[in-house]
Amino acid sequence: MWIKTAVASLLLLALPAIAEETAEAIKSAPAKVAGNAPDTLGTLLSLGVGLLAVIAVIYGCAWIIRRMNGMTGMNNNAIKVVSVMAIGARERIALIEVGGQQILLGITPSAIRTLQVFEEPVVDAGKATSGDFAKRLQGMIGKSWTAPSKE
């Protein structure tokens, strides 16, 4: 879609220059003499160079867009992953810190859900250990991860 837009905009930018050049050529050219053939080699060369320029601009724009998409995650100071714990084969819980708050997230292959938002830090982001996080989480939930409850 954006390739068509780029080609159309390039053509629209080039049309006034082409029209002016053609008008000047018609005014300055003497009357056609019978037997003069148009310069086909020059025309083909001109069209080929123009086509190559348009293709180069399209590839250049695509390269710039690819480079810009890679720059979106450069600021890693705002969000910190404090700890991650696997719950199942593809399920995890993660504790992240954003703006002084710690947020407990449930992560599955199809969704990410907020489980709890802590106003004060549960675990220090600089000294996070998996054992400390697990113990505090067990204390807050009130269940043991290792021993399933039988009722």
C-alpha positions in Angstrom: 0.0 0.0 0.0 2.7 2.5 1.0 4.7 1.5 -2.1 1.8 2.6 -4.4 1.5 5.8 -2.4 5.2 6.5 -2.7 5.2 5.9 -6.5 2.1 8.1 -7.0 3.6 10.9 -5.0 6.9 10.7 -7.0 4.9 10.8 -10.2 2.9 13.8 -9.1 6.1 15.7 -8.1 7.7 14.9 -11.5 4.7 15.8 -13.7 5.1 19.7 -13.6 8.8 19.4 -14.6 8.0 17.0 -17.4 5.2 19.1 -18.7 7.4 22.3 -18.7 10.2 20.4 -20.4 7.9 19.1 -23.1 6.4 22.6 -23.7 9.9 24.1 -24.1 10.9 21.4 -26.5 7.9 22.0 -28.6 8.4 25.8 -28.7 12.1 25.6 -29.5 12.0 22.7 -32.0 12.0 23.6 -35.6 9.3 22.3 -37.8 9.6 18.5 -38.3 11.4 17.5 -41.4 10.2 14.4 -43.0 12.4 11.4 -42.3 13.6 12.5 -38.8 13.0 9.6 -36.4 12.7 10.1 -32.7 15.7 9.2 -30.6 14.5 5.9 -29.2 17.8 4.9 -27.6 17.8 8.2 -25.6 14.2 7.8 -24.6 14.7 4.2 -23.4 17.8 5.2 -21.5 15.9 8.1 -19.9 13.0 5.8 -18.9 15.4 3.2 -17.6 17.3 5.7 -15.4 14.0 7.1 -14.1 12.7 3.6 -13.3 15.9 2.7 -11.4 15.7 6.0 -9.4 12.1 5.2 -8.4 13.0 1.6 -7.4 16.0 2.9 -5.4 13.7 5.4 -3.5 11.2 2.6 -2.7 14.0 0.3 -1.3 15.5 3.3 0.6 12.1 4.0 2.2 11.6 0.4 3.1 15.1 0.2 4.7 14.5 3.4 6.7 11.1 2.0 8.0 12.7 -1.3 9.0 15.5 0.6 10.9 12.9 2.8 12.7 10.8 -0.2 13.9 13.9 -1.6 15.7 14.3 1.6 17.7 11.0 1.5 19.5 12.3 -0.5 22.6 15.4 1.6 23.3 14.2 3.1 26.6 14.4 0.3 29.1 14.6 2.5 32.3 10.9 3.0 32.6 9.9 -0.7 33.0 11.9 -3.2 35.0 11.2 -7.0 35.2 11.8 -7.8 38.8 11.2 -11.5 38.7 9.6 -14.2 36.5 8.4 -17.6 37.7 7.1 -20.5 35.5 3.8 -21.9 36.6 3.3 -24.4 33.8 4.8 -25.3 30.4 3.9 -22.0 28.8 2.4 -20.0 31.7 4.3 -17.6 33.8 3.8 -15.0 36.4 6.0 -11.9 36.3 6.6 -9.1 38.7 7.4 -5.8 36.9 8.1 -2.4 38.3 6.6 0.7 36.6 6.7 4.2 38.2 7.5 3.0 41.7 4.6 0.4 41.7 5.1 -3.3 41.3 2.6 -5.2 39.1 2.1 -8.9 39.2 1.2 -10.2 35.7 -0.2 -13.6 34.6 1.3 -14.5 31.2 -0.2 -17.2 28.9 0.4 -17.7 25.2 -2.9 -16.0 24.4 -3.1 -13.2 27.1 -1.4 -11.1 29.7 -3.5 -10.2 32.7 -2.9 -8.0 35.8 -3.2 -10.2 38.9 -2.2 -7.6 41.5 -0.9 -4.0 41.7 1.3 -3.4 44.8 1.5 0.2 46.0 4.7 -0.4 47.9 7.5 -2.7 46.5 7.2 -6.3 47.4 10.7 -7.2 46.3 13.6 -4.8 45.8 14.3 -4.6 42.1 18.1 -4.4 42.6 18.3 -7.5 44.8 15.5 -9.7 43.4 16.0 -13.4 44.1 13.6 -16.1 43.0 13.4 -17.6 46.5 12.5 -14.2 48.1 9.8 -13.5 45.5 8.3 -17.0 45.9 8.2 -16.7 49.7 6.5 -13.3 49.7 4.1 -14.4 47.0 3.2 -17.5 49.0 2.6 -15.4 52.1 0.3 -13.0 50.2 -1.7 -15.7 48.5 -1.8 -18.0 51.5 -1.2 -21.2 49.6 1.9 -23.3 49.1 3.1 -23.9 45.6 4.8 -27.2 46.4 2.1 -28.9 48.4 -1.3 -28.9 46.8 -4.2 -28.7 49.3 -6.5 -31.7 49.6 -9.9 -31.0 50.9 
